[in-house]
Amino acid sequence: MAQICFHARSHAARAARPSLLGLALLLATGVAGAQVFAQPDTGFSGSIRATAPMVLPGSETGIEGKGFTPGQKVTLQRGDTVLNPQPYVADGEGKFTGTLAIPADAVAGSQPIVVRAAGPDAATVFALQVSREVPLSGQERIQAVSNKLAQGLYQVAYSPASKAAFVTSAVGRPPVKQSELLKVDPETLQIVARVSPQAAPGNDGNLFAVYGVGVDDGNGTVWVTNTRQDTVAVYRQSDLALVKQFPVGAVSHARDVVVDAQRNRAYVSATGADFISVFDTRTLQQLDNITIASSKRGETFTPTSLDIDPATGKVYTVSLGVAEAAIIDGASGKVEKVFPLAGARDAIGVAWNPVAKRLLVVSQGSDNLLIVDPVSGKVEHDVYVGAGALNVSYSPSTRLAYVSNRAAGTVTVVDESGNLVANLDGGTYPNHVSKGPATVMFAVNKSRGEDDAKGDRITRFVPQQR
């Protein structure tokens, strides 16, 4: 057998007798003397995204690219298979649009797609999330009644003291000029009071738009996050009068807020950072942040959703950047435990089950609900719920968990054993679920625009007696 050795040769010998690799490259290009290792695109910043809200096996999705060099030809490849035989070509702005057929036998999950650009040459990888369709079911088990509220709904929180649901809304990207805090009757789902936030600093019409919401029945207030201004605000439950607007920058990218009314504490997640901010709900003073260190070397814990156990004062959260959960002892203000979440990708939603003492976690990258024993860290049930699982809430009265699946447009109901009880139509982009009175659960969804009949609705779910 011939043996190929790598050793020094004279310049004349190399010129007279090309290597086998060189011959192969020449044959592959079909051009004598073609330059295979040409100048690469050293400033490459191209990115690609799928435009379909949910990518399913056997479907077709739009593809958008930006940040490419004008005229660059872009080919997508999965393994050895080229997915677009006719390359996409970047226009004068470095953008392109196209379509991509998804094979019928595609496996659900994050599929690594190699992006090859030519002229100049560059390559990268983007993750294409392929989901499974979960059929609607169990409508006879859960009664659903909904009502259209205002455009741009984000979250909902119910106050037993005021017997009202408080809902946040904000429309568009900065400058956000349309936002409201709504007070809603939990039976009729009609708006009984509403208020727009005050103007934020600057002369562009930007408001202190409201996103996350939590109720404090101990002090009769509603806490909201002003995500765009990195801060929070407090309103009065009775008439929605502003009690206090905290200054810009108080909480980096403030997302969720939960309130421990018994201990006069409010906790706010600083998404993108590594801490939770703490406030005294009686004095309305900001306290020391609680930093959460990742259990994985070199990683950063970035908190998203929050939940609290009123009986113990413990706060629960998950990290978007690394698959981990954290338990915080609110009384001491210290992190009690950080542990990994097997089977979670882009964990974002969390709820505490105080009955079974289990942590519920949903992940928008793996479309699943995990039921976890926080003592051992063991995942007891891994339930596929649908594309873009975003938030979860648990009802102690019915011992059921409700999951909003934004991309799938569904709200999935799961029991404590990981069984799917129902998969309900959640309208356009279900965004948030939260406990209501007794066995009631609330959900709010977003819309594709103000004319979307299935969007911007609050839905009241009630399990039926069987």
C-alpha positions in Angstrom: 0.0 0.0 0.0 1.3 3.4 -0.9 2.3 5.6 2.0 1.9 9.3 1.9 4.5 11.1 3.9 4.8 14.7 4.9 8.3 15.9 4.5 10.3 18.7 2.8 10.5 18.7 -1.0 12.4 20.9 -3.4 10.5 23.8 -5.0 11.0 22.3 -8.4 9.6 18.9 -7.3 6.5 20.6 -5.9 5.9 22.5 -9.0 6.4 19.5 -11.3 4.3 17.1 -9.3 1.2 18.4 -7.5 0.1 16.6 -4.4 -2.9 14.3 -4.3 -4.7 16.9 -2.2 -3.9 19.6 -4.8 -5.2 17.5 -7.7 -8.4 16.8 -5.8 -8.9 20.5 -5.1 -8.3 21.3 -8.8 -10.7 18.7 -9.9 -13.3 19.9 -7.4 -13.1 23.5 -8.6 -12.8 22.6 -12.3 -10.5 25.6 -12.7 -6.8 25.1 -13.1 -4.9 27.0 -10.5 -8.1 28.0 -8.6 -7.4 29.7 -5.3 -9.2 27.6 -2.6 -7.9 29.4 0.4 -8.8 32.9 -0.8 -9.1 36.0 1.5 -11.8 35.1 4.0 -14.5 37.5 5.2 -12.7 38.7 8.3 -15.5 41.1 9.3 -18.3 38.5 8.9 -21.4 39.3 10.9 -24.1 37.4 9.0 -27.0 35.9 10.8 -30.0 33.9 9.9 -33.4 33.2 11.4 -36.5 31.2 10.6 -39.6 33.4 10.2 -42.3 30.8 10.9 -43.5 31.0 14.6 -43.4 27.2 14.7 -41.2 25.0 12.5 -42.7 21.5 12.1 -41.4 18.4 10.3 -42.8 18.4 6.7 -43.5 22.1 6.7 -41.9 25.1 5.0 -40.5 28.1 6.8 -39.3 31.5 5.6 -35.6 32.3 6.0 -34.2 35.8 6.6 -30.6 36.7 6.6 -28.8 40.0 7.4 -25.3 41.3 8.0 -23.9 39.6 4.9 -21.7 41.2 2.2 -23.7 42.4 -0.8 -23.6 39.7 -3.5 -22.5 37.0 -1.0 -24.0 33.6 -1.9 -25.3 31.7 1.1 -25.8 27.9 1.3 -27.3 26.0 4.3 -26.2 22.5 5.1 -27.2 19.9 7.6 -24.6 17.2 7.9 -23.7 16.3 4.3 -27.0 17.5 2.9 -27.3 20.9 1.2 -30.7 22.3 2.1 -31.0 25.0 -0.6 -29.4 23.8 -3.9 -30.0 27.3 -5.3 -27.9 29.6 -2.9 -29.5 32.7 -1.4 -27.9 35.9 -2.6 -27.4 38.9 -0.3 -28.8 42.2 -1.8 -27.2 45.6 -1.6 -28.0 45.9 2.1 -26.5 42.5 2.9 -30.0 40.9 3.4 -31.9 38.1 1.8 -35.1 36.2 2.1 -36.1 32.7 1.0 -37.9 29.6 1.9 -36.6 26.3 3.4 -38.4 23.0 3.2 -38.2 20.9 6.4 -38.0 17.1 5.9 -40.9 15.1 7.1 -38.6 12.9 9.1 -36.9 15.8 10.9 -36.4 15.1 14.6 -37.7 17.7 17.0 -35.0 19.7 18.7 -32.3 22.3 18.1 -30.9 21.4 14.7 -27.4 22.8 13.9 -27.4 24.3 10.4 -24.1 25.2 8.8 -24.2 28.5 7.0 -21.7 28.7 4.2 -21.1 32.1 2.5 -19.0 32.5 -0.7 -17.6 35.7 -2.2 -16.0 36.4 0.2 -15.9 33.1 2.1 -17.2 32.6 5.6 -19.1 30.1 7.7 -21.1 29.9 10.9 -23.8 27.7 12.5 -27.3 28.7 13.5 -29.7 26.6 15.6 -33.0 25.8 13.8 -35.6 24.9 16.4 -37.8 22.1 15.0 -40.9 21.3 17.1 -43.6 18.7 17.3 -47.2 19.5 17.0 -49.3 18.6 20.0 -52.9 18.2 19.0 -55.6 20.1 20.9 -57.4 17.9 23.5 -59.3 18.0 26.7 -61.5 21.0 25.9 -64.4 19.2 27.7 -62.3 19.1 30.9 -61.4 22.8 31.1 -63.9 25.6 30.5 -62.4 28.6 28.8 -63.9 32.1 28.6 -62.0 35.0 27.2 -62.3 38.7 26.5 -60.3 41.2 24.4 -58.6 43.8 26.6 -55.9 46.2 25.2 -53.1 45.7 22.7 -49.7 44.4 23.9 -50.7 42.3 26.9 -47.8 40.9 28.9 -48.6 39.5 32.3 -51.5 39.0 34.8 -51.6 38.8 38.6 -54.6 38.2 40.7 -55.3 39.9 44.1 -57.6 38.1 46.5 -57.9 41.2 48.6 -59.1 43.4 45.8 -60.8 40.5 44.0 -59.3 41.8 40.8 -56.8 40.7 38.1 -54.1 43.2 37.2 -52.8 43.1 33.7 -49.9 44.9 32.0 -49.7 46.0 28.4 -47.0 47.7 26.2 -46.9 48.1 22.5 -43.8 48.1 20.2 -40.2 48.9 20.8 -38.7 52.1 22.1 -39.8 54.7 22.2 -42.9 52.9 23.7 -45.7 55.4 23.6 -48.6 53.0 24.4 -48.8 51.2 27.7 -51.4 50.5 30.4 -51.9 48.9 33.7 -55.4 47.4 33.7 -57.7 46.3 36.6 -60.0 43.5 35.4 -63.1 41.9 37.0 -62.2 38.2 37.4 -65.8 37.1 36.6 -66.8 39.3 33.7 -63.2 39.9 32.4 -64.2 43.5 31.8 -61.8 46.4 32.5 -62.9 48.3 35.6 -59.9 50.7 35.8 -56.9 51.6 33.7 -54.0 53.9 33.8 -51.1 54.9 31.5 -47.6 55.2 33.0 -46.0 58.6 33.2 -43.5 59.8 30.7 -39.9 58.5 31.0 -36.9 60.9 30.7 -36.3 62.3 27.3 -38.4 64.1 24.7 -39.3 61.1 22.5 -42.6 60.3 24.0 -41.3 57.2 25.7 -43.3 56.0 28.7 -42.4 54.0 31.8 -44.1 51.1 30.0 -45.2 48.2 32.3 -44.3 44.5 31.7 -44.0 42.2 34.7 -46.6 42.4 37.5 -47.0 41.2 41.1 -49.5 42.1 43.8 -48.9 43.1 47.4 -52.1 42.5 49.3 -50.4 43.4 52.6 -49.9 47.0 51.5 -52.6 47.2 48.9 -50.3 47.8 46.0 -49.3 46.5 42.6 -45.6 46.2 41.6 -44.7 46.4 37.9 -41.4 46.2 36.0 -40.4 49.0 33.6 -38.1 46.8 31.5 -37.1 49.4 29.0 -35.9 51.8 31.7 -34.3 49.1 33.9 -36.5 49.9 36.9 -39.8 49.2 38.7 -42.9 51.2 39.8 -45.6 50.8 42.5 -49.3 51.5 42.0 -52.2 51.5 44.4 -54.6 48.6 43.9 -57.8 50.6 44.6 -57.5 53.4 42.0 -54.3 52.6 40.2 -52.7 55.8 41.4 -48.9 55.9 41.1 -47.3 55.4 44.6 -43.7 55.4 43.6 -41.7 55.4 40.4 -38.1 54.1 41.1 -35.3 55.8 39.1 -34.0 54.7 35.8 -31.4 52.0 36.2 -32.6 50.6 39.5 -32.8 47.0 38.1 -31.0 46.0 35.0 -33.6 44.7 32.4 -36.2 44.2 35.1 -38.4 41.3 34.0 -40.5 39.5 36.7 -41.6 40.7 40.1 -43.0 38.6 43.0 -44.1 39.8 46.4 -43.8 38.2 49.8 -46.6 40.1 51.5 -46.0 38.4 54.9 -42.3 39.6 55.0 -42.7 42.9 53.2 -40.4 42.0 50.3 -40.5 42.3 46.6 -38.1 40.4 44.3 -37.3 41.5 40.8 -35.3 39.4 38.2 -32.5 41.3 36.4 -32.5 39.3 33.2 -29.1 39.4 31.5 -27.4 40.1 34.8 -26.6 37.6 37.6 -28.8 38.9 40.4 -32.2 39.5 41.8 -33.1 42.9 43.2 -34.9 43.2 46.5 -37.2 45.9 47.8 -38.9 46.6 51.1 -42.6 46.8 50.2 -43.5 48.8 53.3 -40.8 51.5 53.2 -40.4 51.3 49.4 -36.7 51.2 49.7 -34.3 49.2 47.6 -32.2 46.7 49.5 -29.1 44.8 48.6 -29.2 42.6 45.5 -28.9 38.8 45.8 -26.2 37.6 43.4 -26.6 34.1 42.0 -23.4 32.3 41.1 -23.6 29.5 38.5 -22.7 26.1 39.6 -20.9 25.6 36.3 -17.4 27.0 35.9 -17.2 29.9 33.5 -21.0 30.3 33.2 -23.3 33.1 34.3 -26.6 32.5 36.0 -29.2 34.9 34.3 -32.5 34.8 36.1 -35.8 35.1 34.2 -39.1 34.1 35.8 -39.7 34.0 39.5 -42.0 32.3 41.9 -42.3 32.3 45.7 -43.6 30.0 48.4 -45.5 32.4 50.8 -45.3 29.8 53.6 -41.5 29.7 53.7 -40.5 32.9 51.9 -38.3 30.9 49.5 -37.9 32.3 46.0 -37.4 30.1 42.9 -35.9 31.1 39.6 -34.2 29.6 36.5 -31.4 30.7 34.3 -31.8 31.5 30.6 -28.1 31.4 29.8 -27.3 28.1 31.4 -29.6 25.2 32.3 -29.9 25.8 36.1 -32.4 26.5 38.8 -31.8 28.5 42.0 -33.5 28.5 45.4 -33.2 31.6 47.5 -33.9 31.9 51.2 -35.8 35.2 51.4 -35.5 35.5 55.1 -31.7 35.6 55.0 -31.4 37.0 51.5 -29.0 34.2 50.6 -28.8 31.7 47.8 -29.7 28.3 49.3 -29.0 26.1 46.3 -28.1 26.2 42.6 -28.4 23.0 40.6 -28.4 21.9 36.9 -31.5 21.1 35.0 -31.1 18.0 32.8 -33.2 18.3 29.6 -33.7 22.1 29.7 -32.5 24.4 26.9 -33.2 28.1 27.3 -35.1 27.6 30.6 -37.4 30.6 31.1 -40.5 29.8 33.2 -40.7 28.5 36.7 -43.4 27.7 39.3 -43.4 26.1 42.7 -45.7 23.2 43.6 -46.1 23.6 47.4 -48.2 20.5 47.7 -45.8 17.9 46.2 -42.8 20.1 46.9 -41.7 20.1 43.3 -40.2 22.7 41.0 -41.8 23.2 37.6 -39.6 24.5 34.8 -40.4 25.3 31.1 -37.9 25.9 28.4 -38.5 27.7 25.1 -35.6 26.0 23.4 -36.6 22.4 24.3 -40.4 22.9 24.3 -40.9 21.0 27.5 -42.0 21.1 31.1 -39.7 19.5 33.7 -41.0 18.4 37.1 -38.0 18.4 39.4 -37.3 17.2 42.9 -35.3 20.2 44.3 -33.7 18.2 47.0 -32.0 15.7 44.7 -32.1 17.8 41.5 -33.6 14.8 39.7 -36.0 15.4 36.8 -38.9 13.1 37.6 -41.0 14.0 34.5 -40.0 15.5 31.2 -43.2 16.5 29.4 -43.2 17.8 25.8 -45.8 20.6 25.8 -45.4 22.5 22.5 -43.3 25.0 20.6 -42.0 28.0 22.6 -43.0 27.0 26.1 -42.7 30.3 27.9 -44.4 30.4 31.3 -45.9 28.0 33.9 -48.2 28.4 36.9 -49.4 25.8 39.4 -52.9 25.6 41.0 -52.8 24.0 44.5 -56.6 23.8 44.4 -56.6 21.4 41.4 -53.0 20.2 41.5 -52.6 21.0 37.9 -49.9 23.0 36.1 -50.7 25.4 33.2 -48.1 26.1 30.5 -48.3 28.9 27.9 -46.7 27.8 24.6 -46.1 31.0 22.7 -45.1 29.7 19.3 -47.6 26.8 19.4 -50.5 29.1 20.4 -51.6 26.7 23.1 -52.0 26.4 26.9 -51.1 22.9 28.1 -52.5 21.5 31.3 -50.4 18.8 33.1 -50.9 16.8 36.3 -48.3 16.1 38.9 -47.5 12.7 37.4 -46.5 14.3 34.1 -49.7 13.4 32.3 -51.2 15.8 29.7 -54.7 16.6 30.9 -55.6 19.1 28.2 -54.0 21.1 25.4 -56.1 24.2 24.8 -56.3 26.9 22.2 -54.4 29.8 23.7 -55.0 32.2 20.8 -52.1 34.2 19.3 -48.9 34.1 21.2 -49.9 33.0 24.7 -47.6 35.0 26.9 -48.4 34.4 30.6 -50.4 32.2 33.0 -51.2 32.9 36.6 -53.3 31.7 39.5 -56.8 33.2 40.0 -59.4 32.6 42.7 -60.1 29.0 43.8 -59.7 26.7 40.8 -59.5 29.5 38.3 -56.3 30.1 36.2 -55.8 33.2 34.0 -53.8 33.5 30.8 -53.0 36.5 28.6 -51.8 36.5 25.0 -50.3 38.9 22.5 -51.4 39.6 19.0 -50.1 40.1 15.4 -51.7 43.6 15.4 -54.7 45.5 16.7 -57.0 43.7 14.2 -56.1 40.2 15.4 -59.3 38.8 16.7 -57.5 36.0 18.6 -54.9 38.3 20.2 -54.7 40.6 23.2 -57.1 38.5 25.2 -57.4 37.4 28.8 -58.7 33.9 29.3 -60.3 32.4 32.4 -59.8 28.6 32.7 -61.9 26.6 35.1 -61.6 22.7 35.4 -65.0 21.0 35.1 -66.3 18.5 37.6 -66.3 15.0 36.2 
